[in-house]
Amino acid sequence: MLGVESRPLQSRDTPGDNPVLMNRDSEPLGLLWLHMKNLLVCRSPEMWRQSFGLLGKSYIHDTTGSFFLGKWLHVPLYPVSLCSAVVDVAIQDYVADVAAELIYQNESQTSTEVLFVFPLGHHMAIYSFQARSEDATVQAVLQDEVQQLHEATGGWENLEYLQNQSEYPGEVFACFLGTLSPGREVVVTLRYVQELPREPDGAARFVLPRTLHPYTTHYLWNCHTSKLHYSLLLTASLQSSRGVVNVQANFALTPLIYTAQDHSTAQVSLAGSPPCHDDLELLVYYGDPTTVSAVVEKGDPGAPPGSLLGDPMVLVTLAPSIPEAVPGQRQSGEFIFLLNTTFLEHVQDSLLFLLKSLPLGCYFNIYCYEETSVGIYPQSVEYTQDNLTEAMRRIPSTGSSLGDSNLLETLRSVYNTPRPRRHPRQLFIFMAGLPPDEEAIAAEVCRHRNSHRCFFFCFSEDSAALAMALAKETGGEAAYVSSCGSMSLVVLKCLKQALKPAAEGVSLSWTLPRGLEVEVLGGTPQSIFQGQHNLLYAQIHGQAQDTTVSKGVMTLQYSLDGQDVTYTIEFPLCPQGDGRLAGHRLAARCLLKRLLPEAVSGSGEEPRHRAVEISLTSGIICPFTSYVGVRTPQRVTWYQRPLALLPPHQSLIPCQIIELRASRISSCFPKSIWVPPGWLTAARASWLALRQLTHDIAALPQRGACSKACKPPPPFFSSLKYVDRMEFGLYSSNLCRWCPEAVAKCQDLVALQNADGSWALSSGLASVLEVDEDEIKGKMPDEVIEPSIWATVLAVTWLHRHDEYYQDLCELLEAKAVTWLCSQAVSQLDKCLETANTLLGSSVKPSVFRL
C-alpha cells in the first residue's frame, strides 16, 4: 500500500453505465463523445489529455481482444469509472511528496482490458506504483538491464497503442493491468515527488494532478450540468523551519491545525466536496519570505551512512530580491551570438536589431561557425561604437553549406574564453537544423550550466528537442522561427528577457562542526536573474566531533548593481521529518539529469554506472533502468492441499514511462465503426496469424529469413525529450504583423543609430525621414547646440509617427536613445519635440521623452 495510512473511504457516488468514448478513426483524438440515452454529450479534448487515469477497451459480446487489435479496428478507449480517491500530500517548503489511493470499478456489462496512465508534469517523478484486484497484484519494480527486461516482457504493443492514439504531448507513466471483469474493482496506489513553483510573494504553489481529480464538465443540449461521480479525501501536511503562516486554496479547507508549538508543522484537509470545474490549487505561505531559506531533511535510517539516502539533505532556496532595471541605462552582461552559416544572410537583419539594442556597459562577441570555431574577436569586447562598427564589418555577407556541423567546437571555444568579471554570460544560438552530434552538444552545455544561460532560435522542428532541453537546463528560452520576416521580433523578445538584471557572483559558504562537510549536488549557479528562484540540494556528510553544537550556518553572497550583498541563515543539524525523503528523491532526480548527457554522449562507463546506482537506490527512473510490472496472481483461498504452499507464478507485464508526441491536428467530429456481432471472435486468431506473417515477410529483405519470433526493438538512449513546437515559449507565426516594406524602412533608420543611442545629422537620416537635409538643418531649434540631439529627437519622433507601429521592434534601442537625450539636453527637448512634430506631421506626446 506504498506506506499510505489506511483510512475509511467516503461513500461512493457512481456514474452511469455509459462510458465516454474516444474518436475512433486513425486520425488524432478529437472530442470525446458520451452516448447517454441516445443523446450526444460533448467533452473537451483538453480534459482527456490531462485526466487519463484508468483507461479501458471493451469488445462486443464479452470478447476480450488485444490493444494491438484495437489499434487497427479503432475500438475506442474510454475512462474506467473512478469511485474513490484518497490523497495524502506532504509539503516541505518547495518540495512535495504525494501518496494516492485510487479505486476504479468496471461498471460496464463486459470485461475490459485496462491501462493505467499518469501524466508526469515538469519537476515531477513517480517512484512507487501498485495495483490490486481480486485476481492479481501488479507491482512496478525498478531494475537494471533495460534490454533484457524489454525482451522478456511481452505485450509492448499495448503501450504502442497509447502512443498512436493519444493527443497528450509529454511523458506519462503507463502500466497495462490486464482484464477487469464486470463489476470488479482495481485499487491503484502510487507515490510521486515534485518541486513546487515559488510565487512572487514567496508562497509554494501545489496543484493536484487531474488524474487524482478528474472532474468533467458536460453540456447536455443547451443545459450546463456538472457533478462529481467519485469521492475525494485530501489531506496536506505542511512543514517549514520558518513556520507555516497561512494556507489559501480555491476550495473549502478545514481550519489550519498546528502540530508543533513553533508552527513549523501544520495540517489541513479538504472540507466538503471539491469544486466541479477547476483544478485544486493550494498556496502555502511561510514566515519571513527572505532571499534565502534552508530546510534540512533527515536521511533514511536503513540506508548506509555516506549514501545518497543515508545522509541528511539541505533544501536551499535562493530567490534574491532584484529591482527592475531602468530601460536604456548602462548595464552589465556578456552577450555572445552564434550564427548558423547556412542561414547567415537571413539572420543579418535580426542581428542588426540585436546589436543596436544592446546597452552600454556590456560586452559582446559574434561567432559565425564554419570551418573554424573562433569569434570575430578573440574574446568578448566592450560594447562601444568602434567595436560595434568593426564587428558589423567582419560579419560575412554570405554563408556556407556546413550547417550546424561545427557547433560543438564553437561552443567549446566559447567556454574556453574568460568571462568578464561581474558580467553574466548569455548565449544566443541560431540553428538551421539538428546537429549530427546533438548528445555531445547537450553534454557540453550541461557541463557549463551554472556559468551561463542559452537562448535558442530554431528554423526546423528537428532541433526542437535539443533547443528546449538546453534552454530549460540553463534557464533561458527557445523559439521556433517559422519565417524570416518574424525573426527580428522573436529574438528581441528573448533579448528583453536577457536584459533583466541579475545577482552576479553567487556563492555559498558553510560553517559546520568539525567532522562535517557539505556537498552541493549539481553545483551553485553563478548568476540568478530577476524573477528566477533556484532550489539547490546540499548533502551533509560525516560525523560531528562536537555533539554540543546543534546548528550549522549557511552564508549566501552575491553582487547586485556593483554592491556586495550577504545573507546568513542557521539550520538545525538534527533534523526532523516524516521519513518520506521527498528532498532526497528530488536530489536524485537532479543528479540524474546532470549525469544523463555525459552518460549518453560516450564519455565512458562511469557516468552510466553512477546513474544506474542512483536510480535503483532512489526509485527514480533513468534511461538505463526500467520499470517492469510484476503480476502476481492471488492465491486461491479454498484450495487447502499442500500444493497451495507453492509460490504463485509471476509474470512480467508492460509498465514504463513513455513519451507521447501528439503532433497531429485534432478532429472535432465523432466517427464510429460497426462491428457485426460475433465477428470479432472469429477474426482475432486469423488476424494475429496474418500480423505475424506480414511482419516476417517485411523483415526478409533486412535480416533474411528468421525462424524466431521477432524481438522488440532495443531501447534508444537519449538525454533529449520530444517537444511539440507549440510548446515553445515563443512561436513566431503569431508574432509578425508588419509588411516587409515597413520593416525595411525601419532597418534603414536603425542601421544609422550609434552604440550610445544617438543619431548623427546626415543625408542618410534625411533620406529615411523623407525630408530634405537642408530643411532639417534649417528647422533645428536655436537652443540646440549639438546637431545629434536634434537628429535623435527626429528619429525617435519618426518611430512614433504611426502610433506604436514599431514599438516591439525598436523599444530597446529607443529607450537607449531617450536615455542619451535626457543625459545631454533635458531643457531642450520640449522645443525639439514641438518642432519635430511640425516637421514630420506627427503628434508624439512628451511622455515618450520622459517629460
LOTORLUM-567290 format. One record per residue (C-alpha): residue in three letters; x, y, z. Coordinates in steps of 0.05 Angstrom, whole numbers, plus 5000, padded with zeros to 4 digits. Layout:
N
ALAXYZ;...
//
This chain:
851
MET500050005000;LEU506150464990;GLY506150665063;VAL499551045057;GLU495651015121;SER489150635116;ARG483251085125;PRO475750985114;LEU473451185045;GLN467651645035;SER461251395005;ARG461751274930;ASP457751674881;THR457951234820;PRO457051464749;GLY452451184697;ASP453650564656;ASN455550914592;PRO462951054582;VAL466051654549;LEU468151414480;MET474151664443;ASN474251874370;ARG475251214333;ASP478751404269;SER486251344256;GLU487052104258;PRO488852464322;LEU484052434380;GLY478952994378;LEU472853094420;LEU470352544465;TRP463152354459;LEU458652054511;HIS452751654488;MET447451714541;LYS440451504525;ASN441551664451;LEU443752384467;LEU450652634448;VAL454552984503;CYS460953334482;ARG467253334525;SER473353774514;PRO479653424489;GLU483653824539;MET480053454594;TRP482152794564;ARG489352974554;GLN490353164627;SER485952664661;PHE487951964638;GLY487651514699;LEU484950824684;LEU483150714611;GLY479150134585;LYS477449794520;SER471249354514;TYR469348864460;ILE462648624435;HIS459448004467;ASP464648004523;THR470147834474;THR476848084500;GLY481948264447;SER488748584449;PHE490349324447;PHE494149194383;LEU488048904350;GLY484149514373;LYS489249964341;TRP487149704273;LEU479749634286;HIS479550314321;VAL476050024382;PRO475550634428;LEU479050774494;TYR474751054550;PRO475951234623;VAL474150694673;SER469850994729;LEU473651274788;CYS469851124852;SER474351394905;ALA480851784914;VAL484851854978;VAL490652344972;ASP495952495025;VAL500553085008;ALA506853255048;ILE509553955031;GLN516354165058;ASP517954875036;TYR518254794960;VAL518054034952;ALA512153564957;ASP511252824966;VAL504352554944;ALA501451884961;ALA494751694929;GLU489951104931;LEU485051064873;ILE479350564868;TYR476450434799;GLN470549984781;ASN468549674715;GLU461149864712;SER460049604642;GLN456948934626;THR463148664591;SER470248514610;THR475049084598;GLU482449104585;VAL485249664628;LEU491350104624;PHE493350604678;VAL496351254651;PHE499151814695;PRO501852454662;LEU508452694691;GLY508953444694;HIS515153864699;HIS519553734761;MET515553114777;ALA517952394787;ILE514051774805;TYR517651274849;SER512550754871;PHE506550414839;GLN502049834856;ALA495249584831;ARG490949064866;SER484848694843;GLU481348054866;ASP485247674813;ALA492347934819;THR497148464845;VAL501648864798;GLN507849184829;ALA512349654790;VAL519549454802;LEU525549874780;GLN531249454753;ASP537649494713;GLU538849144647;VAL533749514605;GLN534749104542;GLN533748434577;LEU527448674611;HIS524848954546;GLU525748274512;ALA522947874570;THR516548284577;GLY511048144527;GLY505448584504;TRP509249224489;GLU504149354434;ASN499349564489;LEU503650184503;GLU504850294429;TYR497350354421;LEU497050914472;GLN502651284436;ASN498951234369;GLN492151454397;SER493751984449;GLU493352724436;TYR497152904500;PRO504353134488;GLY509352954542;GLU511652394588;VAL506751914621;PHE507451324667;ALA503450744637;CYS502150044662;PHE497849514628;LEU493849164683;GLY490348624643;THR482848474641;LEU477748734691;SER471348344696;PRO464448674701;GLY463148964770;ARG470348844794;GLU474849374825;VAL482149534819;VAL485849934873;VAL491650354848;THR496750644896;LEU502351094873;ARG507451584901;TYR511052154868;VAL515352744887;GLN515253444857;GLU518854114861;LEU513754664873;PRO513955344839;ARG515155954883;GLU510156514874;PRO512757244873;ASP510157334944;GLY514056734968;ALA508356224971;ALA509255504949;ARG504055314897;PHE501454594893;VAL496454354841;LEU493153674847;PRO494153284782;ARG487953184740;THR488652424747;LEU487152494821;HIS481452974810;PRO478652814741;TYR472853294742;THR468753354679;THR464153884651;HIS458453624608;TYR453854034563;LEU447353664552;TRP443754014495;ASN443954734520;CYS443654574594;HIS450154614633;THR450854044683;SER456753814725;LYS457353304780;LEU462952924812;HIS461852174808;TYR467151994859;SER469152164930;LEU475652534945;LEU479352555012;LEU485153045011;THR489953175069;ALA496053615067;SER501753605119;LEU505954245118;GLN512954355145;SER517954935146;SER523255165194;ARG520855875181;GLY513855695205;VAL507355585167;VAL503656245167;ASN497556155123;VAL494355695071;GLN489955925014;ALA486155494964;ASN480755524911;PHE476655024950;ALA473954975021;LEU479154785074;THR478654555146;PRO481855035196;LEU489455015197;ILE491754565255;TYR498854675281;THR502254045305;ALA508454395334;GLN508754975383;ASP513355375338;HIS508455295280;SER513754925240;THR508854375223;ALA501454405208;GLN495854025175;VAL489854205132;SER484553805094;LEU479253865042;ALA472654075073;GLY466453815038;SER466253684964;PRO471553954917;PRO469754434860;CYS467054104798;HIS470154564746;ASP477254724769;ASP483854414787;LEU485254414862;GLU490554924878;LEU493855034945;LEU498255634965;VAL502555545027;TYR505556165059;TYR511656135105;GLY514356625155;ASP519857115134;PRO519757025058;THR527157235053;THR532157174998;VAL534856515023;SER531955935062;ALA534555255083;VAL530654645106;VAL534154015130;GLU531153335115;LYS533652735154;GLY536352125118;ASP533651425115;PRO535851045178;GLY536050405138;ALA540850675086;PRO548450635097;PRO551851275122;GLY555051665065;SER549951445014;LEU545151894977;LEU539151695020;GLY543051585084;ASP545752275099;PRO541552905116;MET539653355057;VAL539254115060;LEU534054415013;VAL536555104996;THR532055624962;LEU535456224931;ALA530956804909;PRO534657464912;SER530358094911;ILE532558444848;PRO529559124830;GLU527359294759;ALA532559594713;VAL531260274680;PRO530860144605;GLY536560444564;GLN541460544621;ARG548360234627;GLN548059504644;SER552958934656;GLY552758284617;GLU556357884565;PHE552357724502;ILE555257224453;PHE551757084386;LEU552856414350;LEU550556474278;ASN548955884234;THR552555984168;THR547055654126;PHE542156194145;LEU547156754154;GLU544157214102;HIS537257124133;VAL539357304204;GLN543257924187;ASP537258384195;SER535558074263;LEU542858134284;LEU542558874267;PHE536658984315;LEU540158564368;LEU546758934365;LYS543559624364;SER539159444424;LEU544959234469;PRO546259704528;LEU552560094541;GLY556959774593;CYS556159064568;TYR560958604530;PHE559458234465;ASN562357764412;ILE559957414349;TYR561556714323;CYS559956514252;TYR561455774257;GLU564255484192;GLU570855114183;THR573655484243;SER570555594311;VAL573656264331;GLY569756904343;ILE570157574308;TYR574257784369;PRO578957314408;GLN574557444468;SER568657884485;VAL569858634479;GLU566559234510;TYR560459494473;THR562960144441;GLN561860494375;ASP568560284347;ASN567859554367;LEU560759534340;THR562759824273;GLU568559334267;ALA564058744285;MET558958924232;ARG564558984181;ARG567458294198;ILE560857914193;PRO560957534126;SER555357714078;THR554357004054;GLY554356344089;SER556955644076;SER553254984069;LEU556354664131;GLY550254794173;ASP550954634247;SER556654134238;ASN561654574276;LEU557154804332;LEU560354344384;GLU567454614373;THR564755324372;LEU561455224440;ARG567854934468;SER571555544442;VAL566656004477;TYR567155634543;ASN574755664540;THR574856424536;PRO574956824601;ARG568557154623;PRO568857894642;ARG568257964717;ARG561258124742;HIS558258044673;PRO553357454669;ARG554457054605;GLN548656934557;LEU548856574490;PHE544256694431;ILE544756084386;PHE541656044316;MET540755334289;ALA538455144219;GLY537454404234;LEU539253844281;PRO546853794291;PRO549753094280;ASP552953084349;GLU546953324389;GLU548452894450;ALA555553154455;ILE552953864448;ALA547853734504;ALA553353454549;GLU557954054535;VAL552554564550;CYS550254204613;ARG557354164638;HIS557454924640;ARG550155024661;ASN551855424723;SER556155934687;HIS551356184633;ARG544456124601;CYS542455994529;PHE537256274482;PHE535955834421;PHE532756014354;CYS530755414311;PHE529055424238;SER526954684236;GLU522754254282;ASP528353734283;SER532354154331;ALA526554304378;ALA528353774430;LEU535653994434;ALA533754734438;MET528354654491;ALA532554184535;LEU538554634537;ALA534555274545;LYS530954984605;GLU537354694633;THR540855374632;GLY534755804650;GLY533956114581;GLU528556064527;ALA527755724459;ALA523855984399;TYR521555644336;VAL522356134278;SER517555954222;SER519156534176;CYS524957014167;GLY520157604168;SER518357484241;MET525357304265;SER527258004289;LEU521258054336;VAL522557364364;VAL529857494380;LEU528358174410;LYS523257864457;CYS528757404482;LEU533557984488;LYS528658334534;GLN528857724579;ALA536357714575;LEU536858444596;LYS533458324663;PRO538258494719;ALA541757934756;ALA545257764821;GLU552357604798;GLY557957224831;VAL553356784873;SER556856354924;LEU555055934985;SER559555805045;TRP558255355104;THR560255365178;LEU559554675210;PRO562454295269;ARG569053935256;GLY567853265222;LEU562153505178;GLU562453765107;VAL557253975055;GLU556753774982;VAL552254194937;LEU549553684887;GLY549953984817;GLY553754604840;THR551555324852;PRO549355784795;GLN553956384785;SER548256844766;ILE540856894786;PHE536557344743;GLN530557754764;GLY524357314773;GLN528356674780;HIS528856234841;ASN533655654849;LEU532455034890;LEU539154704908;TYR540454054944;ALA546454024992;GLN548153385029;ILE551653365097;HIS556952825102;GLY561052575161;GLN560352535236;ALA560653145282;GLN566253115333;ASP562953645377;THR555953395392;THR554254025433;VAL553554445370;SER546454365345;LYS546354845287;GLY550155005224;VAL550755655187;MET550055795112;THR552256455081;LEU549856705013;GLN553957234978;TYR552857584912;SER553858244876;LEU547958674854;ASP549059314814;GLY556259334837;GLN554459254911;ASP556258634952;VAL550458304988;THR550957785044;TYR545557355077;THR546756875135;ILE541956345158;GLU542255805212;PHE539555095204;PRO539054505253;LEU543953935249;CYS539053435279;PRO533253495231;GLN526353225239;GLY521952935184;ASP516552455164;GLY521451965132;ARG518452045062;LEU525052315034;ALA522052784983;GLY528253224983;HIS532852624975;ARG528952354916;LEU528753024881;ALA536153094893;ALA537052424859;ARG532852674801;CYS537253284797;LEU543652864796;LEU540752404742;LYS539153004698;ARG546353224703;LEU549352534692;LEU544952354633;PRO548152784578;GLU555052524599;ALA552651814601;VAL549551804531;SER554952224497;GLY560251684501;SER564151974560;GLY565851284588;GLU562150784632;GLU562951144698;PRO557151644687;ARG552551064666;HIS554350634727;ARG553351224773;ALA546551384742;VAL544250654750;GLU546450654823;ILE542751304839;SER536551074801;LEU535950394836;THR537350704904;SER532351264900;GLY526950934858;ILE527351494806;ILE527751214735;CYS533151384685;PRO534351144613;PHE538950594638;THR533950294685;SER526850064672;TYR520349954707;VAL517349274697;GLY510549054722;VAL510948424763;ARG504048094762;THR502647614819;PRO496047214817;GLN492247194883;ARG492546514918;VAL486146104915;THR483646104987;TRP479045504982;TYR484645034959;GLN487744765024;ARG492244204998;PRO499844225004;LEU500544474932;ALA497645134956;LEU504245264993;LEU507945354928;PRO509246084910;PRO504546364857;HIS507146424786;GLN509547134770;SER509547444701;LEU512348094672;ILE507648594641;PRO508849274606;CYS510049824657;GLN514150414634;ILE514951164627;ILE513551324554;GLU513551954512;LEU507252164476;ARG508352614415;ALA501352844395;SER503753224334;ARG497453144293;ILE491453614287;SER485153434323;SER478653254291;CYS472253524322;PHE467353024292;PRO465452364323;LYS466751754280;SER464851044295;ILE465550344267;TRP460249804269;VAL462849104284;PRO457948534269;PRO456248114330;GLY460847514337;TRP465447744281;LEU471047964328;THR471647264359;ALA472746944291;ALA477447484266;ARG482147534324;ALA486046894315;SER486646984239;TRP488747704247;LEU494347524296;ALA496847004248;LEU496447494190;ARG500148014230;GLN505947534244;LEU506247314172;THR506448024143;HIS511648224196;ASP516147644176;ILE515447794102;ALA517148524113;ALA523348334153;LEU526247864100;PRO529948404058;GLN533048694121;ARG535148104163;GLY533947494120;ALA529446914139;CYS528646834213;SER525346254248;LYS524946604316;ALA519547064339;CYS521047794327;LYS524048154386;PRO522148854406;PRO526949404383;PRO532549574431;PRO531450194474;PHE534350844448;PHE538151234500;SER537651994494;SER538152574541;LEU533152964499;LYS525652924501;TYR520653024445;VAL517953734442;ASP511953964403;ARG513354634371;MET507154944401;GLU510354854470;PHE515755354453;GLY516055974497;LEU515856384433;TYR512656154369;SER513856634313;SER508056504266;ASN503356914311;LEU508157494322;CYS509357834256;ARG504458364234;TRP508758834193;CYS509458884118;PRO516658784092;GLU517059494064;ALA515659794132;VAL520759354167;ALA525959514114;LYS525060264124;CYS525660164199;GLN532059774188;ASP535060344148;LEU533860814207;VAL536560314259;ALA542860204218;LEU544660934227;GLN544060934303;ASN550460974344;ALA552160504401;ASP550461034454;GLY543361104425;SER544361754386;TRP543661914312;ALA548162374272;LEU545162914228;SER546662634158;SER543962544088;GLY542461824105;LEU537862034162;ALA534462544117;SER533162004065;VAL529761554115;LEU525662124143;GLU523962334071;VAL525663054088;ASP530863474052;GLU537363514092;ASP537764274085;GLU530664344112;ILE532463914172;LYS538464354187;GLY534364984176;LYS528864764224;MET533664584280;PRO531765004342;ASP536565554361;GLU537165284431;VAL540364644405;ILE547864664406;GLU549363944385;PRO546263724318;SER546062994341;ILE540963194395;TRP536363464341;ALA537562854297;THR535962374354;VAL529462734371;LEU527362684298;ALA529061944295;VAL525061774358;THR519262204335;TRP519261844267;LEU518861164303;HIS512461404338;ARG509461744278;HIS504961134266;ASP502861074339;GLU506460454366;TYR507660134298;TYR515059974312;GLN514759934388;ASP516259184393;LEU522059234344;CYS525159874370;GLU523159904443;LEU530159754469;LEU534160194423;GLU529160754431;ALA529860714507;LYS537360774497;ALA536361384453;VAL531761734503;THR536661594560;TRP542261914519;LEU537862514505;CYS536062604578;SER543362594596;GLN545163114543;ALA539763654540;VAL533463564581;SER531864314577;GLN531964304501;LEU527363704490;ASP520764074495;LYS522464554439;CYS525764004397;LEU519563554402;GLU514864124383;THR518964284321;ALA519763544303;ASN512263424306;THR511264014259;LEU516563794210;LEU514363064207;GLY506863184213;SER506362774276;SER503462864346;VAL508262494391;LYS507062624465;PRO512362894513;SER511862264556;VAL515661884502;PHE521762304521;ARG520262224596;LEU518062944601;
//
